[in-house]
Amino acid sequence: MTDMKALARLMKELEDQLVVCMRCGMCQAVCPLFEQTGREADVARGKLALLDGLMQEMFRDAEGTYERLNRCLLCGSCAANCPSGVSVLEIFLKARAILTGYVGLSPAKRILFRGMLARPKLFDRIAEWGAKLQKLFTKPVNDVMGTSCARVMSPLLSDRHFVPLAEKPFHKILPQLNEDPKAGRPKVLFFVGCLIDKIFPNVAEASIRALRHHEVGIVIPRNMGCCGIPALSSGDLEAFKRLVIHNLSCFESVSFDYLITACATCTATIKKIWPVMMRQVSGMSPEILSKVAALSDKTMDISWFLVRVAGASPRPLSNSDKGKGFKEECVTYHDPCHLKKSLGISEEPRILLRTNPDYRFKEMPASDWCCGMGGSFNLSYYEISDRIGKRKRDAVLSTGCKTVATSCPACMLQISDMLSKSNQRIRVRHAIEIYARTLDDRKTSFPHIPE
Protein backbone atom coordinates (compact mmCIF):
# COMPACT_ATOMS: atom_id res chain seq x y z
CA MET A 1 0.00 0.00 0.00
CA THR A 2 1.29 3.44 -0.87
CA ASP A 3 1.75 6.40 1.49
CA MET A 4 -1.75 7.35 2.74
CA LYS A 5 -1.00 11.09 2.68
CA ALA A 6 -0.10 10.88 -1.00
CA LEU A 7 -3.23 8.81 -1.59
CA ALA A 8 -5.41 11.42 0.14
CA ARG A 9 -3.82 14.22 -1.90
CA LEU A 10 -4.50 12.36 -5.15
CA MET A 11 -8.08 11.73 -4.05
CA LYS A 12 -8.65 15.44 -3.35
CA GLU A 13 -7.29 16.41 -6.80
CA LEU A 14 -9.55 13.82 -8.38
CA GLU A 15 -12.63 15.17 -6.60
CA ASP A 16 -11.85 18.71 -7.79
CA GLN A 17 -11.57 17.55 -11.41
CA LEU A 18 -14.74 15.44 -11.35
CA VAL A 19 -16.89 18.49 -10.59
CA VAL A 20 -16.40 19.71 -14.18
CA CYS A 21 -18.32 16.77 -15.72
CA MET A 22 -21.96 17.75 -16.54
CA ARG A 23 -23.04 14.12 -17.22
CA CYS A 24 -24.24 15.26 -20.66
CA GLY A 25 -23.42 11.93 -22.32
CA MET A 26 -21.62 13.38 -25.36
CA CYS A 27 -18.89 10.80 -24.75
CA GLN A 28 -21.27 7.98 -25.66
CA ALA A 29 -21.30 8.93 -29.34
CA VAL A 30 -17.51 8.74 -29.70
CA CYS A 31 -16.52 5.91 -27.34
CA PRO A 32 -15.38 2.84 -29.34
CA LEU A 33 -15.89 0.60 -26.31
CA PHE A 34 -19.47 1.78 -25.71
CA GLU A 35 -20.26 1.22 -29.39
CA GLN A 36 -19.41 -2.46 -28.92
CA THR A 37 -20.89 -3.15 -25.48
CA GLY A 38 -23.66 -0.56 -25.04
CA ARG A 39 -22.85 -0.52 -21.31
CA GLU A 40 -23.05 2.80 -19.47
CA ALA A 41 -20.28 1.55 -17.16
CA ASP A 42 -17.93 1.36 -20.16
CA VAL A 43 -18.32 4.99 -21.25
CA ALA A 44 -16.51 7.93 -19.66
CA ARG A 45 -19.67 9.28 -18.00
CA GLY A 46 -20.28 5.95 -16.27
CA LYS A 47 -16.72 5.71 -15.03
CA LEU A 48 -16.73 9.31 -13.81
CA ALA A 49 -19.96 8.64 -11.91
CA LEU A 50 -18.24 5.65 -10.32
CA LEU A 51 -15.27 7.81 -9.34
CA ASP A 52 -17.57 10.33 -7.64
CA GLY A 53 -17.88 7.82 -4.83
CA LEU A 54 -14.40 6.36 -5.21
CA MET A 55 -13.53 6.48 -1.51
CA GLN A 56 -16.60 4.44 -0.59
CA GLU A 57 -16.27 2.11 -3.59
CA MET A 58 -12.57 1.57 -2.91
CA PHE A 59 -13.23 0.20 0.55
CA ARG A 60 -16.37 -1.71 -0.48
CA ASP A 61 -15.17 -3.34 -3.73
CA ALA A 62 -11.68 -2.20 -4.70
CA GLU A 63 -11.08 -5.04 -7.18
CA GLY A 64 -14.40 -4.49 -8.96
CA THR A 65 -13.81 -0.75 -9.22
CA TYR A 66 -10.32 -1.34 -10.59
CA GLU A 67 -11.65 -3.78 -13.19
CA ARG A 68 -14.26 -1.29 -14.41
CA LEU A 69 -11.65 1.47 -14.72
CA ASN A 70 -9.37 -0.84 -16.70
CA ARG A 71 -12.07 -1.43 -19.33
CA CYS A 72 -10.90 1.67 -21.17
CA LEU A 73 -8.70 2.10 -24.24
CA LEU A 74 -7.35 5.47 -22.97
CA CYS A 75 -7.85 6.65 -26.55
CA GLY A 76 -8.95 10.15 -25.52
CA SER A 77 -12.01 10.24 -27.80
CA CYS A 78 -14.20 11.33 -24.88
CA ALA A 79 -11.83 14.11 -23.80
CA ALA A 80 -11.39 15.39 -27.37
CA ASN A 81 -15.17 15.75 -27.75
CA CYS A 82 -16.10 16.87 -24.22
CA PRO A 83 -17.90 20.26 -24.24
CA SER A 84 -16.85 20.85 -20.62
CA GLY A 85 -13.18 20.12 -21.23
CA VAL A 86 -12.99 17.31 -18.67
CA SER A 87 -9.42 15.93 -18.47
CA VAL A 88 -10.64 12.36 -18.71
CA LEU A 89 -7.28 10.67 -19.37
CA GLU A 90 -5.64 12.47 -16.46
CA ILE A 91 -8.55 11.55 -14.18
CA PHE A 92 -8.46 7.88 -15.16
CA LEU A 93 -4.68 7.63 -14.76
CA LYS A 94 -4.87 9.22 -11.31
CA ALA A 95 -7.74 6.91 -10.33
CA ARG A 96 -5.79 3.84 -11.43
CA ALA A 97 -2.80 5.06 -9.42
CA ILE A 98 -5.03 5.53 -6.36
CA LEU A 99 -6.53 2.05 -6.63
CA THR A 100 -3.17 0.39 -7.31
CA GLY A 101 -1.74 2.25 -4.34
CA TYR A 102 -4.54 0.87 -2.18
CA VAL A 103 -4.75 -2.76 -3.37
CA GLY A 104 -1.16 -3.13 -4.63
CA LEU A 105 0.20 -4.53 -7.88
CA SER A 106 -0.33 -8.15 -8.78
CA PRO A 107 2.86 -10.27 -8.55
CA ALA A 108 2.94 -10.63 -12.35
CA LYS A 109 2.70 -6.88 -12.94
CA ARG A 110 5.28 -6.18 -10.25
CA ILE A 111 7.74 -8.48 -12.03
CA LEU A 112 6.88 -7.07 -15.45
CA PHE A 113 6.99 -3.36 -14.62
CA ARG A 114 9.45 -3.04 -11.74
CA GLY A 115 11.52 -6.14 -12.36
CA MET A 116 11.91 -5.79 -16.14
CA LEU A 117 10.48 -2.65 -17.80
CA ALA A 118 11.97 -0.26 -15.22
CA ARG A 119 15.39 -1.90 -15.74
CA PRO A 120 16.09 -1.08 -19.41
CA LYS A 121 19.28 -3.12 -19.84
CA LEU A 122 17.63 -6.25 -18.44
CA PHE A 123 14.50 -5.62 -20.51
CA ASP A 124 16.64 -5.35 -23.65
CA ARG A 125 18.40 -8.65 -22.89
CA ILE A 126 15.11 -10.45 -22.28
CA ALA A 127 13.69 -9.12 -25.57
CA GLU A 128 16.85 -10.21 -27.41
CA TRP A 129 16.50 -13.74 -26.05
CA GLY A 130 12.82 -13.67 -27.00
CA ALA A 131 13.75 -12.78 -30.57
CA LYS A 132 16.09 -15.78 -30.74
CA LEU A 133 13.60 -18.26 -29.28
CA GLN A 134 10.33 -17.03 -30.80
CA LYS A 135 10.55 -19.26 -33.90
CA LEU A 136 10.15 -22.30 -31.65
CA PHE A 137 6.67 -21.13 -30.67
CA THR A 138 5.48 -19.12 -33.69
CA LYS A 139 5.14 -19.57 -37.44
CA PRO A 140 4.85 -17.07 -40.32
CA VAL A 141 1.37 -16.52 -41.77
CA ASN A 142 1.55 -13.46 -44.06
CA ASP A 143 4.69 -12.52 -45.98
CA VAL A 144 3.37 -9.09 -47.06
CA MET A 145 2.75 -7.88 -43.50
CA GLY A 146 5.41 -10.08 -41.92
CA THR A 147 2.96 -11.45 -39.38
CA SER A 148 3.16 -14.70 -37.42
CA CYS A 149 0.84 -16.73 -35.20
CA ALA A 150 1.29 -19.25 -32.41
CA ARG A 151 2.23 -22.81 -33.43
CA VAL A 152 -0.09 -24.16 -30.74
CA MET A 153 -3.04 -22.52 -29.01
CA SER A 154 -1.82 -20.10 -26.35
CA PRO A 155 -3.94 -18.29 -23.73
CA LEU A 156 -1.78 -15.17 -24.18
CA LEU A 157 -1.51 -15.12 -27.97
CA SER A 158 -5.00 -16.53 -28.60
CA ASP A 159 -5.72 -16.40 -32.35
CA ARG A 160 -3.71 -13.21 -32.85
CA HIS A 161 -1.60 -12.54 -35.89
CA PHE A 162 1.33 -10.44 -34.71
CA VAL A 163 4.50 -8.85 -36.02
CA PRO A 164 7.33 -10.77 -34.30
CA LEU A 165 10.33 -9.28 -32.54
CA ALA A 166 12.99 -8.04 -34.95
CA GLU A 167 16.05 -10.26 -35.29
CA LYS A 168 18.19 -7.22 -34.48
CA PRO A 169 16.73 -4.37 -32.40
CA PHE A 170 17.57 -0.81 -33.33
CA HIS A 171 19.77 -0.28 -30.26
CA LYS A 172 22.04 -3.00 -31.68
CA ILE A 173 22.02 -1.47 -35.16
CA LEU A 174 22.84 2.00 -33.81
CA PRO A 175 23.62 2.00 -30.05
CA GLN A 176 24.21 5.75 -29.93
CA LEU A 177 24.68 8.72 -32.22
CA ASN A 178 25.80 12.33 -31.94
CA GLU A 179 25.90 14.25 -35.23
CA ASP A 180 26.17 18.01 -35.53
CA PRO A 181 23.69 19.92 -37.70
CA LYS A 182 24.43 22.00 -40.74
CA ALA A 183 24.92 25.65 -39.80
CA GLY A 184 21.61 27.23 -38.88
CA ARG A 185 19.76 23.91 -38.54
CA PRO A 186 18.47 22.51 -35.22
CA LYS A 187 19.71 19.46 -33.34
CA VAL A 188 17.23 16.80 -32.22
CA LEU A 189 17.27 13.98 -29.71
CA PHE A 190 15.60 10.97 -31.32
CA PHE A 191 13.67 8.97 -28.69
CA VAL A 192 13.29 5.49 -30.16
CA GLY A 193 10.66 3.86 -27.90
CA CYS A 194 10.16 0.16 -27.10
CA LEU A 195 8.05 -1.01 -30.04
CA ILE A 196 10.12 0.74 -32.68
CA ASP A 197 13.35 -0.48 -31.09
CA LYS A 198 12.31 -4.12 -30.71
CA ILE A 199 9.71 -4.75 -33.45
CA PHE A 200 9.97 -1.97 -36.05
CA PRO A 201 13.65 -0.91 -36.27
CA ASN A 202 12.97 -0.08 -39.94
CA VAL A 203 10.86 2.87 -38.71
CA ALA A 204 13.82 4.19 -36.71
CA GLU A 205 16.09 3.74 -39.74
CA ALA A 206 13.65 5.69 -41.93
CA SER A 207 13.48 8.42 -39.28
CA ILE A 208 17.26 8.82 -39.20
CA ARG A 209 17.34 8.95 -43.00
CA ALA A 210 14.72 11.69 -43.03
CA LEU A 211 16.45 13.74 -40.35
CA ARG A 212 19.82 13.43 -42.09
CA HIS A 213 18.25 14.45 -45.39
CA HIS A 214 17.17 17.72 -43.80
CA GLU A 215 20.68 18.20 -42.37
CA VAL A 216 19.60 18.49 -38.76
CA GLY A 217 21.86 17.29 -35.97
CA ILE A 218 20.87 14.00 -34.36
CA VAL A 219 21.65 12.61 -30.94
CA ILE A 220 20.62 9.16 -29.71
CA PRO A 221 21.77 8.56 -26.13
CA ARG A 222 22.79 5.06 -25.14
CA ASN A 223 20.48 2.87 -23.01
CA MET A 224 17.25 4.86 -23.20
CA GLY A 225 14.24 3.15 -21.63
CA CYS A 226 10.49 2.95 -22.11
CA CYS A 227 8.45 6.17 -21.87
CA GLY A 228 6.62 4.56 -18.93
CA ILE A 229 3.04 4.52 -20.20
CA PRO A 230 2.53 0.73 -19.84
CA ALA A 231 3.35 0.91 -16.13
CA LEU A 232 1.36 4.10 -15.56
CA SER A 233 -1.69 2.68 -17.35
CA SER A 234 -1.68 -0.09 -14.73
CA GLY A 235 -1.40 2.46 -11.92
CA ASP A 236 2.27 1.77 -11.14
CA LEU A 237 3.60 5.23 -10.30
CA GLU A 238 6.82 3.77 -8.90
CA ALA A 239 7.93 2.06 -12.14
CA PHE A 240 6.77 5.12 -14.11
CA LYS A 241 8.90 7.38 -11.90
CA ARG A 242 11.97 5.16 -12.27
CA LEU A 243 11.69 5.21 -16.07
CA VAL A 244 11.23 8.98 -16.28
CA ILE A 245 14.24 9.59 -14.04
CA HIS A 246 16.31 7.02 -15.96
CA ASN A 247 15.53 8.70 -19.28
CA LEU A 248 16.23 12.16 -17.88
CA SER A 249 19.66 10.93 -16.79
CA CYS A 250 20.29 9.64 -20.33
CA PHE A 251 19.46 13.08 -21.74
CA GLU A 252 21.59 15.11 -19.30
CA SER A 253 24.94 14.68 -21.05
CA VAL A 254 23.73 15.90 -24.46
CA SER A 255 22.41 19.19 -25.80
CA PHE A 256 19.50 19.38 -28.25
CA ASP A 257 16.78 21.74 -29.44
CA TYR A 258 13.93 19.24 -29.78
CA LEU A 259 13.06 15.73 -28.64
CA ILE A 260 11.56 13.85 -31.60
CA THR A 261 9.75 10.51 -31.63
CA ALA A 262 8.10 8.43 -34.35
CA CYS A 263 5.68 6.91 -31.83
CA ALA A 264 2.45 8.82 -31.23
CA THR A 265 2.06 7.30 -27.77
CA CYS A 266 5.61 8.18 -26.69
CA THR A 267 5.14 11.73 -27.96
CA ALA A 268 1.88 12.24 -26.07
CA THR A 269 3.27 10.59 -22.94
CA ILE A 270 6.42 12.71 -22.72
CA LYS A 271 4.71 15.93 -23.78
CA LYS A 272 1.41 15.66 -21.89
CA ILE A 273 1.55 12.91 -19.27
CA TRP A 274 5.05 13.24 -17.82
CA PRO A 275 4.45 16.80 -16.49
CA VAL A 276 1.05 15.92 -14.99
CA MET A 277 1.80 12.56 -13.43
CA MET A 278 5.32 13.26 -12.16
CA ARG A 279 3.71 15.90 -9.93
CA GLN A 280 1.75 13.06 -8.32
CA VAL A 281 4.90 11.20 -7.26
CA SER A 282 5.54 11.70 -3.57
CA GLY A 283 8.76 13.57 -2.73
CA MET A 284 9.59 14.57 -6.30
CA SER A 285 12.13 17.42 -6.31
CA PRO A 286 11.44 20.80 -7.98
CA GLU A 287 14.57 20.23 -10.07
CA ILE A 288 13.18 17.04 -11.62
CA LEU A 289 9.78 18.65 -12.23
CA SER A 290 11.48 21.60 -13.92
CA LYS A 291 13.42 19.27 -16.23
CA VAL A 292 10.25 17.39 -17.13
CA ALA A 293 8.42 20.64 -17.94
CA ALA A 294 11.31 21.89 -20.10
CA LEU A 295 11.46 18.58 -21.96
CA SER A 296 7.72 18.66 -22.56
CA ASP A 297 8.08 22.01 -24.33
CA LYS A 298 10.75 20.53 -26.64
CA THR A 299 8.90 17.31 -27.53
CA MET A 300 7.47 16.86 -31.05
CA ASP A 301 6.11 14.16 -33.31
CA ILE A 302 8.48 13.50 -36.20
CA SER A 303 5.95 14.36 -38.90
CA TRP A 304 5.16 17.70 -37.26
CA PHE A 305 8.88 18.46 -36.98
CA LEU A 306 9.68 17.53 -40.58
CA VAL A 307 6.82 19.60 -42.00
CA ARG A 308 6.70 22.61 -39.65
CA VAL A 309 10.38 22.94 -38.75
CA ALA A 310 12.48 21.10 -41.35
CA GLY A 311 10.35 22.17 -44.32
CA ALA A 312 9.19 18.89 -45.90
CA SER A 313 6.48 19.52 -48.50
CA PRO A 314 4.71 17.66 -51.32
CA ARG A 315 6.02 17.96 -54.85
CA PRO A 316 4.02 17.50 -58.07
CA LEU A 317 4.58 14.35 -60.10
CA SER A 318 6.83 15.22 -63.05
CA ASN A 319 7.28 13.35 -66.33
CA SER A 320 10.74 12.21 -65.20
CA ASP A 321 9.10 10.44 -62.26
CA LYS A 322 6.93 8.44 -64.65
CA GLY A 323 9.45 6.00 -66.01
CA LYS A 324 8.64 2.94 -68.06
CA GLY A 325 6.33 0.66 -66.11
CA PHE A 326 5.43 3.37 -63.58
CA LYS A 327 2.28 2.55 -61.66
CA GLU A 328 0.91 4.92 -59.06
CA GLU A 329 -0.18 3.13 -55.88
CA CYS A 330 -2.99 4.08 -53.50
CA VAL A 331 -2.21 4.71 -49.83
CA THR A 332 -4.63 5.51 -47.01
CA TYR A 333 -3.96 6.75 -43.48
CA HIS A 334 -5.16 5.88 -39.97
CA ASP A 335 -5.00 8.68 -37.38
CA PRO A 336 -3.54 7.38 -34.09
CA CYS A 337 -5.64 8.52 -31.13
CA HIS A 338 -2.65 9.86 -29.21
CA LEU A 339 -1.53 11.93 -32.18
CA LYS A 340 -4.78 13.49 -33.37
CA LYS A 341 -6.91 13.53 -30.22
CA SER A 342 -4.17 14.20 -27.67
CA LEU A 343 -1.87 16.45 -29.72
CA GLY A 344 -4.09 17.75 -32.53
CA ILE A 345 -1.75 16.48 -35.27
CA SER A 346 -3.36 15.06 -38.42
CA GLU A 347 -2.36 17.18 -41.43
CA GLU A 348 1.40 16.70 -41.16
CA PRO A 349 1.54 12.90 -41.67
CA ARG A 350 -0.65 13.31 -44.75
CA ILE A 351 1.73 15.93 -46.11
CA LEU A 352 4.59 13.44 -45.70
CA LEU A 353 2.62 10.81 -47.61
CA ARG A 354 1.95 13.26 -50.44
CA THR A 355 5.67 13.93 -50.87
CA ASN A 356 6.08 10.47 -52.41
CA PRO A 357 5.14 10.60 -56.12
CA ASP A 358 4.69 6.82 -56.24
CA TYR A 359 1.56 7.06 -54.10
CA ARG A 360 -1.89 8.54 -54.53
CA PHE A 361 -3.45 9.40 -51.18
CA LYS A 362 -7.03 8.36 -50.42
CA GLU A 363 -8.88 9.00 -47.16
CA MET A 364 -10.56 6.11 -45.40
CA PRO A 365 -13.94 6.54 -43.65
CA ALA A 366 -13.64 7.59 -40.00
CA SER A 367 -9.85 7.71 -40.20
CA ASP A 368 -9.61 8.87 -36.57
CA TRP A 369 -11.83 6.12 -35.11
CA CYS A 370 -9.75 4.12 -32.60
CA CYS A 371 -8.20 0.93 -34.00
CA GLY A 372 -8.89 -0.88 -30.71
CA MET A 373 -5.33 -1.55 -29.58
CA GLY A 374 -5.21 0.39 -26.32
CA GLY A 375 -1.93 -1.16 -25.14
CA SER A 376 -2.66 -3.55 -22.28
CA PHE A 377 -6.39 -3.35 -23.09
CA ASN A 378 -5.64 -5.59 -26.07
CA LEU A 379 -4.11 -8.18 -23.74
CA SER A 380 -6.90 -8.09 -21.15
CA TYR A 381 -9.92 -7.67 -23.44
CA TYR A 382 -8.83 -9.09 -26.78
CA GLU A 383 -12.34 -10.09 -27.84
CA ILE A 384 -13.56 -6.48 -27.60
CA SER A 385 -10.32 -5.13 -29.05
CA ASP A 386 -10.78 -7.49 -32.00
CA ARG A 387 -14.34 -6.28 -32.64
CA ILE A 388 -13.24 -2.64 -32.59
CA GLY A 389 -10.31 -3.49 -34.85
CA LYS A 390 -12.56 -5.09 -37.46
CA ARG A 391 -14.29 -1.75 -37.98
CA LYS A 392 -10.89 -0.24 -38.80
CA ARG A 393 -10.08 -3.20 -41.07
CA ASP A 394 -13.29 -2.62 -43.02
CA ALA A 395 -12.49 1.08 -43.36
CA VAL A 396 -9.09 0.22 -44.84
CA LEU A 397 -10.58 -2.32 -47.25
CA SER A 398 -13.23 0.14 -48.45
CA THR A 399 -10.52 2.36 -49.96
CA GLY A 400 -9.10 -0.36 -52.20
CA CYS A 401 -5.59 0.75 -51.21
CA LYS A 402 -2.76 -1.77 -51.00
CA THR A 403 -0.89 0.24 -48.37
CA VAL A 404 -2.19 1.67 -45.10
CA ALA A 405 0.01 4.10 -43.20
CA THR A 406 -0.14 5.39 -39.65
CA SER A 407 2.17 7.09 -37.13
CA CYS A 408 2.04 4.73 -34.18
CA PRO A 409 3.74 1.32 -33.89
CA ALA A 410 0.98 0.02 -31.60
CA CYS A 411 -1.62 0.89 -34.25
CA MET A 412 0.59 -0.88 -36.82
CA LEU A 413 0.42 -4.05 -34.69
CA GLN A 414 -3.36 -3.91 -34.35
CA ILE A 415 -4.06 -3.13 -38.00
CA SER A 416 -1.64 -5.88 -39.09
CA ASP A 417 -3.48 -8.34 -36.85
CA MET A 418 -6.89 -7.44 -38.26
CA LEU A 419 -5.81 -7.50 -41.91
CA SER A 420 -3.67 -10.63 -41.61
CA LYS A 421 -6.44 -12.68 -39.97
CA SER A 422 -8.65 -11.75 -42.94
CA ASN A 423 -5.99 -13.06 -45.36
CA GLN A 424 -5.44 -9.60 -46.86
CA ARG A 425 -2.21 -8.70 -48.63
CA ILE A 426 -2.04 -5.05 -47.66
CA ARG A 427 1.18 -3.42 -46.51
CA VAL A 428 1.12 -1.66 -43.13
CA ARG A 429 3.66 1.15 -42.98
CA HIS A 430 4.65 4.10 -40.85
CA ALA A 431 4.22 7.42 -42.67
CA ILE A 432 7.93 8.14 -42.20
CA GLU A 433 8.83 4.98 -44.14
CA ILE A 434 6.88 6.14 -47.18
CA TYR A 435 8.45 9.59 -46.92
CA ALA A 436 11.97 8.17 -46.56
CA ARG A 437 11.64 6.23 -49.81
CA THR A 438 11.69 9.54 -51.69
CA LEU A 439 15.07 10.59 -50.27
CA ASP A 440 18.61 10.40 -51.64
CA ASP A 441 20.23 7.28 -50.15
CA ARG A 442 23.69 8.79 -50.53
CA LYS A 443 23.02 11.04 -47.54
CA THR A 444 22.30 8.13 -45.20
CA SER A 445 23.73 4.88 -43.92
CA PHE A 446 20.34 3.16 -43.99
CA PRO A 447 19.67 2.38 -47.67
CA HIS A 448 17.03 -0.31 -47.12
CA ILE A 449 13.41 0.73 -46.77
CA PRO A 450 10.87 -2.11 -47.19
CA GLU A 451 9.03 -2.14 -50.49
N, C-alpha and C positions, 0 to 999 in steps of 0.2 A: 504494500500500500504506500502511496506517495505521501509527502508531507501534507498534513491536513490544512495548514495555513494556505499553502499554494492552491490546494483544492478549493478552499472557500473563496479565494480571490478569483479563480477561474469561474466559479459558479456565479459570483456577483457580476462579472463582466458579461457572462452569458445571459443573465436575466435582463441586463440593461439593453442588450442587442435584440432580444426577443420582443420587446415592447413595440418595435418598429413594424412588425408583421401585422397586416390588417385582416388576415384570413380571407382574402378576396378570392383565392382559388385560381388566379391566373397561371400559377405554376402547373396546374393539371394539364393544360393544353400543350405544354412543351416538354413534359417529363417522359423520357423514353421508357422508364420503368412502369409508370402508371399506365401508359398506353398498352402494355402487355398484360398487366395484372388487374387493372381497374380498382386496386385497393387504395383507399384513402391513406392508410398507414404508410404506403410506399411513396407518396408524393411529399414535396417539401412542407406543405401546410400541415399534413398529418404528423410529420416528424417534429415540426416546430411546436405543435400543440402538445405533443408528448414531452418535449423539453421544458415546457412551461411548468410542469410539475416534476422536474427531473430529480430534485432532492428526495421527494417522497417515493417516486418510482425506483430510484437507485437503491433505496433501502428495502423496498418491497419486492422488486424483481429486477435486479441488476443485469442478470444474464439476458433476460427477455428484452430489456430496453436496449442493451448493447447490440443484440441481434437485429432489432428493427432499425437501428441507426446504420448498421453495416449494409443493409439492403439499399444501397445508394451508389450510383456510378461516380459521384463527385464530378459530373460533367459540367456543372455550372449553368445548365439551361435555365433553371429556375431563377437564379440570380441575375442572369443576363436579361430576363424578361420581367423582372419584378418591378411594378410601378412604385413601390415604396423604397426600393434600393436596399432590401435586406441582404446582408452579407452572409448568404446561406452557407457557402463553403467554409468560411471562417467559423461560423457557429457550429457546423457539424464536426469540424476538426477539433475544436475546443471540447465539444461534448464527448467525442471519442476519447480524448486525452483524460477527461474527468473520469469517465467510466473505467478506463484501463487503469488509471491511478487508484481507483477504489477496489476493483476486483483483481487486478494484476494481469500480467501477460500469461498466456498459456505457455507451457514448457516448450512446445514446438516453435512458437513465435519468438520466445526469448532466445532460443538457439539461433534461429534464422536471422533476427534483426541485430541482437547484441553480440552473439557469438560469431556471426559471419559477415553480414552486411556492413556493420559498423567497424569491421576490421578489413579494410580494402585489400591489403596484400593477401590475406588468407582467402578472402572471397574470390580474388583473381585466380589463386591456385586451384581452388575447388572447381571453378568454372572451366579451367584448362583441363583438369582431369575429366570433367564431365564431357568435354568436347572429344576427348580421346576414346571414352568408353561408350558414347551414346549409340554408336552403330550396332552394339550388341543388343540394344533394346528397341531400336527404331529402324524403319525402312523407308526409302524414298517413295513418294506417291505422285509427285507432279514436277516434271523437270523444268517447266516454264517458271513456276513460282519458287522452285527449290524447296517444296514442303515435304515433310515426312509424317509418319504416323507410328503408333506403337506396334511392335511385332505381336504382342499379346495384349489382351484387354487389361487396362490399368485404371484403378480408381482415380488417379491424379490426371492422367492424360485423356481418359474417356475415349471418345471417338474424334478427338481433335486432329486437325492437320496443322502442323506447326513448322515454322522455319527453325531448323536446328542451330545449335551453337556453331559459330564459325571455327574452322580448323585452326585459324590463327587470329586471335583478338587484335584489335587495333593497337593496344598498348605494347604488343610484341612487334608489330610492324613499325611503329614509330613511338618509342618509349617517352621521348621528350623532344621539344623543338623550341628554338628561340631565334627567329629571323627578324632582322630590322626592316622597317618599311622603306619604300622609296620616299625621297624628300617630300614633305608636305602631306603624306598619307598617314592614316592612323595605325596603331598597333592593337591587335586583338588577342585576348586569351580565348582559345577554343576549348570549351568544356565538352568533353566527349559524351559522357553519360553511359550508364550500364548497358542498355540494349544496343546502342550503336557500337560500343566497344566490343561486346561479346557475341552479337548476332549479325549486325549490319556494319562491319568495318568498311565496306564499300561506300557507305554514306559519309563516313569520316574522310575517306580518301577524296571523294568528290568535293567535300567542303574545303579541304586544304587546296585542291586544284583551283577552286573558284576564288579563294582568298588570295592565292599567289597570282592568279591572273590579274587581279585588281591591284597588285603591288602593295598590299597592306602588310605590315609586320605581323608575325604569328608567333605566339608563345603557347606551348603545351607543357605545363608542369608535370613532373613525374609523380606517379602514384596518386592521382586524383581518385576520389571515391564517389559513391552514389550521391545524388542530390538530397536523398533522405525521405522522399515522398512515400515510398512503400511502408517504412516504419511509422511515419506520422499518420498515414491513413488508418493504421491499426491502433493508433493512440499511444504509440511508444515515443514519448517526448525525449527519453534518455538517449535512445539510439539516434534519433533525429539530431539532437544536440551534438553528439559525438561526431557525426558526419559533417555537420556544418562547420564545427571547429577544425576538424581535420582538413577540410577543403580550404578554409581560410588560411591555415598554416601553409598549404601548398602554394597559395597565391602570393604570400607575403614577400617572397624573394624576387618577384618579377614585377615589372612595370607595364601597364597596358592602359589603353583608352576605353576599350569596351570588352565585356565578356560576351562571347557569341556561342550559341548552341544550335544544333540542328534537331533538337528534340523539343517539341512544343511543351511537353510536361516539365522538363528540366527548366526551360525558360520561365514558365509561369511560376514554378516552385521557387526559384532563386529570386525572381523579381517581385513576386507578390506574397508568397507564403513565408519565406525566410524572415522578413522583417516583422510580420505579425506574430508568428509562432515562437520565434526566439525570445520575444518579450514575455512569453508565458513560462519560460524555463526559470525555475527558482535560482536566485543567486547569480544571474547572468550579469557580467560587468558592463558598464557603460561603454568601455572601449570596444568590446565585441559587438555590441548593438550598433555602435557608430560604424564599424567596418561593414556590417551586414547592410545597413542603410545605404552606405556609399556604393557598395557592390550592386545593390538593387538598381540604383540610378544608371549604372553602366551596362546592365544586362539587356541583350537584344536577341531576337530570333534572327537566324542567319539570312532568311529571305528579306526581312525588313532592312537589315544592315546592307545587304548587297544592292538593294534597289534605292533606298533613301540616303545611304551614306556613300557607298562605293560607286553608284551610278549605273548599275545594270539596267538595260532597257531593251524592249523588243526591237527587232530589225525586220524590214520587209523581205520577203522571199525574192531573191534576184534570179535571173536566168542562169547565172553561174552555179547557183545552188541546185538547179534542176538538171543534174547530169543524166546520162543514159540509165534507164531503169529506175529513176527516182519515183518513189511512191510515198506521198504524204500520209502520215499515220494519225489516227485520232487519239487524243488523250483527254481524260476527264480528271476532276480533282475533288477529293474529300477534305472538308475543313475540319481539322482536329478541334475538339471542344476547347482545349486549353489554349489554343492559339487564337481562335476567333472570339469565343465567348469570354475568356479570361483577359485576353490582351488586345482584342479588337483588330487583329491582323487577318486579312483575307485577300486583299488585292495583290499584295507583294508576291506571294507564291505563284499566283496566276501570271503575273508579269514575267517571272522567271521561266515559266513554261512556254510563254509566247516568244521568248528569245530564241528558241530552237526551231529552225525553219523546217525540220523534218516532221514536226507535229502540228496538227490542227486541233485547237482547244475546243472542247464541247462541255458545257455545264451538265451535271447530272441533277435530277430532281432532289430537292431537300439536301443540298450538299453539306449543310451544317448540322444535319440530324446525327446524333451520336451513333457511333459504330457499334457500341455495346461492350467495348473492352473493359474500361473501368479498372484496370490494374488487377488488384486482388479480388475484385468483384467477379471477374471472369473465372477465377479459381473456385470461389465459394458458391457461385450461382450460375454455373455454366449453361444450364438449360435456358434460363432467362436471357443471358448474354447471347446465346446462340439465336434466339428468336429475334432479338433486337438487331443482331448482325445480319440476319437474312433480309431485313428491310434495306439495309445498305447494299447488300449484294444485288438485290433486284434493281436498285437505283443505278448501280454501275452497269448492269447488263442492259438496261433500257437505253443507254447511250450508244451501244454498238462499238464502243472503243475497245481496243486491244491492250491499252495501258491505262492504269489508274494510278494517279500520284497523290501523295499526301505529304505532311510535314512532321509526322510523329511516328517513331518506330513502333510504338504500341499499337497504333491504328494499323500500321502495315501488317503486324502479326494477325490482328483480328480479321482484316479484309482478306488476307491470304488464306486463313482458315475457312472463311465462308465460301470463297470462290473455289478453292481446291476441293472441298467436300462436294461441290456441285460439278466437279470434273470440267471446270472451265480452264481455258488456256490464255489467261489474261495476266500480263505482267503487272506487278505491284512495285512501284518505285517511289523514292523520295523525290520531291521537286528539285532538290539540288543535284541529283544524279542526272536528270534530264537537262538541266542547265549546263552542267559540267561537260556534257558531250559536245557542246558547241565550242569549247575552248581549245586553244593551241596547246597541244601536249608538250611542246618543247619548253614551256615555262614551268612544268611540273615534274615530279618524280613518281607520279601515280598515273601511268598511261592507260590503265585498264578500267573502263567503266562498262558494266554489264549491258549487253545489247537487249 
